[in-house]
Structures are given as C-alpha cells and as structure tokens.
C-alpha cells in the first residue's frame, strides 16, 4: 500500500488471503516517496516467488500502475478513498492504464474482492487454492438461499 493509513481498507485483502490460507506479505511502498523501493520491489517480486500483487493507493494512486510497469506479476489495484473526491480520483488513476500495462482494478475500497481475485489467480496453478475458492463460492450461494428463505418466512 502507498501509506500505512491505507491499512484501514487494505486489511480486508489481507484477511481474505488469510481466510484462503494464502501466505502473503504487507508492505508500505510509496510511488512518490520511495520510488527506489517501488522499483526494486516490483522488479524482484517474481524472483522472490510472488505470484500476484495487490496494490492499494489513494489520491493520484500511481502505485499499482508503476508496479505493473516493472513486473510480469499480475497486479490488482485497490482505489483507496480519501477525504476528497471519495476515491474517484484513485479509481480513475488505477483503471486508466495505457495499452500494454494492465492493472486489474476492483471497486473503491474493494480490498476484500482484491484478495479473492488474487486467490482466483493463484488457483489457476494451485488446485488446493482453487478448491478453497470453489468452496467459498458454494458458501456464498448457501448464504443467499438462507437469506431468501428468511425473507420469505418474514412475509
């Protein structure tokens, strides 16, 4: 994440990864305040065994795109809402990437979905993770059916 203040949003991505049993790291890497750290983090990610990066940033939100520009590892961007513009500035900064530098982008504050998307990406080459993602989807389906029944019972 671009700042430790982003943790209020990004902790949901970490929790999702934990829920799926996926080891991960949490790091503050600022595109503007620590550009050398950003470059080395991105360039070394693949060789360190990182298979997906979730990058959350607010405001100008250059972190996800800059990471995507220096690594072949898939990057999932999370627009972090700040006090002004409600995160629309972050969303547009992350989603409007130039051709050739894709960043998968979730909704403003959608860190949990970023964690789930990363799990799905990892599940393409890890059957155990894919099984947990499928079980999660079945659980969501059951939750909807239970909610539907509660609603019908209340009528």
C-alpha positions as CSV (number, residue, x, y, z in Angstrom):
1,X,0.0,0.0,0.0
2,X,1.1,3.6,-0.6
3,X,0.8,4.6,3.1
4,X,0.1,3.0,6.4
5,X,-3.1,4.9,6.5
6,X,-4.3,2.7,3.7
7,X,-4.3,-0.3,6.0
8,X,-7.9,0.6,7.2
9,X,-9.0,-0.5,3.7
10,X,-6.2,-2.9,2.7
11,X,-6.6,-5.1,5.8
12,X,-9.6,-6.6,4.1
13,X,-7.4,-8.0,1.3
14,X,-5.0,-9.4,3.9
15,X,-7.9,-11.1,5.8
16,X,-9.3,-12.6,2.5
17,X,-5.9,-14.1,1.8
18,X,-5.6,-15.4,5.3
19,X,-9.1,-16.9,5.0
20,X,-8.0,-18.8,1.9
21,X,-4.8,-19.9,3.7
22,X,-2.5,-17.9,1.3
23,X,0.7,-16.7,2.8
24,X,1.4,-13.1,2.0
25,X,3.3,-10.0,3.0
26,X,2.2,-6.5,3.8
27,X,4.4,-3.6,2.8
28,X,4.2,0.2,2.6
29,X,5.7,1.2,-0.8
30,X,5.1,4.8,-1.9
31,X,5.3,5.5,-5.6
32,X,6.2,9.1,-4.9
33,X,8.1,9.0,-1.6
34,X,10.0,5.7,-2.0
35,X,10.5,5.3,-5.8
36,X,13.7,3.3,-5.5
37,X,11.9,0.8,-3.1
38,X,9.0,0.6,-5.6
39,X,11.3,-0.3,-8.4
40,X,13.2,-2.9,-6.5
41,X,10.0,-4.4,-5.0
42,X,8.4,-4.7,-8.5
43,X,11.5,-5.9,-10.3
44,X,12.3,-8.5,-7.6
45,X,8.7,-9.7,-7.0
46,X,8.8,-12.6,-9.4
47,X,12.2,-13.9,-8.4
48,X,11.1,-13.8,-4.8
49,X,8.2,-16.1,-5.7
50,X,5.4,-13.5,-5.5
51,X,2.6,-14.6,-7.9
52,X,0.2,-11.7,-7.5
53,X,0.4,-8.2,-6.1
54,X,-2.5,-6.3,-4.5
55,X,-1.6,-2.6,-4.6
56,X,-3.8,-0.1,-2.8
57,X,-3.4,3.6,-3.2
58,X,-5.4,6.8,-2.7
59,X,-5.2,10.2,-4.4
60,X,-3.0,10.1,-7.5
61,X,-2.8,6.3,-7.0
62,X,0.3,5.6,-9.1
63,X,1.4,2.6,-7.1
64,X,-0.5,-0.2,-8.9
65,X,0.4,1.1,-12.4
66,X,4.0,1.7,-11.6
67,X,4.4,-1.8,-10.1
68,X,2.7,-3.2,-13.2
69,X,5.2,-1.4,-15.4
70,X,8.2,-3.1,-13.8
71,X,7.0,-6.7,-13.2
72,X,5.3,-9.5,-15.1
73,X,3.4,-10.5,-11.9
74,X,-0.3,-9.7,-12.1
75,X,-1.3,-6.5,-10.2
76,X,-4.7,-5.9,-8.7
77,X,-5.3,-2.3,-7.9
78,X,-7.5,-1.1,-5.0
79,X,-8.6,2.5,-5.1
80,X,-8.4,3.8,-1.5
81,X,-10.9,6.6,-0.8
82,X,-9.5,9.7,0.8
83,X,-11.2,12.7,2.4
84,X,-11.7,14.4,-1.0
85,X,-13.3,13.1,-4.2
86,X,-14.5,9.9,-2.4
87,X,-11.9,7.7,-4.2
88,X,-13.0,8.6,-7.7
89,X,-9.6,10.1,-8.4
90,X,-7.9,6.9,-7.2
91,X,-10.2,4.7,-9.3
92,X,-9.6,6.7,-12.5
93,X,-5.8,6.8,-11.9
94,X,-5.7,3.0,-11.4
95,X,-8.2,1.9,-14.1
96,X,-7.0,4.2,-16.9
97,X,-3.7,2.4,-17.7
98,X,-2.0,2.7,-21.1
99,X,-2.0,-0.2,-23.5
100,X,0.4,-2.9,-22.6
101,X,0.4,-2.2,-18.8
102,X,-2.7,-3.8,-17.4
103,X,-3.9,-3.5,-13.8
104,X,-6.9,-5.5,-12.7
105,X,-8.9,-3.0,-10.7
106,X,-11.6,-3.5,-8.1
107,X,-14.2,-1.1,-6.7
108,X,-13.3,1.8,-4.5
109,X,-12.4,0.3,-1.1
110,X,-12.9,-3.2,-2.6
111,X,-9.9,-4.8,-0.9
112,X,-11.7,-8.0,0.0
113,X,-12.5,-8.6,-3.6
114,X,-8.9,-7.9,-4.5
115,X,-7.9,-10.7,-2.1
116,X,-10.5,-13.0,-3.6
117,X,-9.3,-12.1,-7.1
118,X,-5.7,-12.8,-6.1
119,X,-6.8,-16.2,-4.7
120,X,-8.5,-17.0,-8.0
121,X,-5.4,-16.0,-9.9
122,X,-3.3,-18.3,-7.7
123,X,-5.9,-21.0,-8.0
124,X,-5.2,-21.3,-11.7
125,X,-2.0,-23.1,-10.9
126,X,-2.7,-24.4,-7.4
127,X,-5.6,-26.9,-7.1
128,X,-5.8,-26.6,-3.3
129,X,-6.4,-22.9,-3.5
130,X,-8.9,-23.4,-6.4
131,X,-10.8,-25.9,-4.2
132,X,-11.0,-23.3,-1.4
133,X,-12.2,-20.7,-3.8
134,X,-14.9,-23.0,-5.1
135,X,-15.9,-23.9,-1.5
136,X,-16.2,-20.2,-0.8
137,X,-18.5,-19.7,-3.8
138,X,-20.7,-22.6,-2.6
139,X,-20.9,-21.0,0.8
140,X,-21.9,-17.7,-0.7
141,X,-24.6,-19.5,-2.6
142,X,-25.9,-21.1,0.6
143,X,-25.9,-17.7,2.3
144,X,-28.1,-16.2,-0.4
145,X,-30.5,-19.1,-0.2
146,X,-30.7,-18.8,3.6
147,X,-31.3,-15.0,3.3
148,X,-34.0,-15.7,0.7
149,X,-35.7,-18.2,3.0
150,X,-35.6,-15.8,6.0
151,X,-37.1,-13.1,3.8
152,X,-39.9,-15.4,2.6
153,X,-40.6,-16.6,6.2
154,X,-40.9,-13.0,7.4
155,X,-43.7,-12.2,4.9
